[in-house]
Amino acid sequence: MATKNPRNEKVIKIFGGNVRKYRNLKGLTMVELAGLCDVELGTISTVERGIVNCTISTAHAISNALDITIDKLLEE
């Protein structure tokens, strides 16, 4: 199981919530987003729930798949 990174918990939750929001706006399932990002479904799930602090390469892949910039995923 992934370990929380409590130092950035607020940012991690904001990022995850925005991933979910923009994924839903695009009409994608978590499985579809995971496929577009070439990551496991569990990765998308834990990111969206704010459980893990994903890598910058995963954040980049997510933003590309959602056709938005990373800064949009960090907006409160």
N, C-alpha and C positions, 0 to 999 in steps of 0.2 A: 504494500500500500504506500502511496505517496506521502511524503512528509510535508506538513504545512511550513510556510516560511513566515513566521509571525511578524518579522520586521516590516513587511510590506503588505500586511493583510488587507488594508483598505484598498490599495491599488490593485491587488490580485482580485478582489471581489468586484471592483468596478470593471476591470478588464473582462472578467468572465461574464458579468451581466451584459456588457456591451456585445460580446461575441454572440451570446444567445439572442439578444435583441436584433442584431443585424442578420444573423442566420435566419431567424424567423421572418424578417422583412424580405429576405431573398427567397423564402419558401423552401429552404433546404432542411433536410433532416440532419441529425448529428452524424448518421452513417454517411450521408452524401458529403457533408463538409469534411469528415475525416478522410474520405476517398480523395477529394480535391486537394487536401493538404498532405496526403501520403503519410498519415499518422493513424494510430489505432483509435477506435471509437472511444475507448477509455480515456485517451488523452483529451479529446474534445469534452467529454463528460466532466472530467475533473477540472479542466480549465473553466468551463461554464459555471460550475458550482463553487469556484473560488477556493479550491482545495490545494492546487499547486501553482507555483510560480513557473510558468512555461519558459522555455528557452527563447532567445531572440529569433532564432531560425523558425521555430514553431509560430511565434507571433507574426513573423513576416509571411509565412505560408498562409496563415489564417486571414490576414489582411488582404493578401492577393486573391485568395479564394472568394472573399466577400466583396472584392473590388472597392475597398476603402483603404484609407491610410491608417497606419498604426496609431497615430495620435487620436483618431476618432474612437478607437477602442479604449483609450485612456481617459476620455472626457467624462466628467461627473454629470 
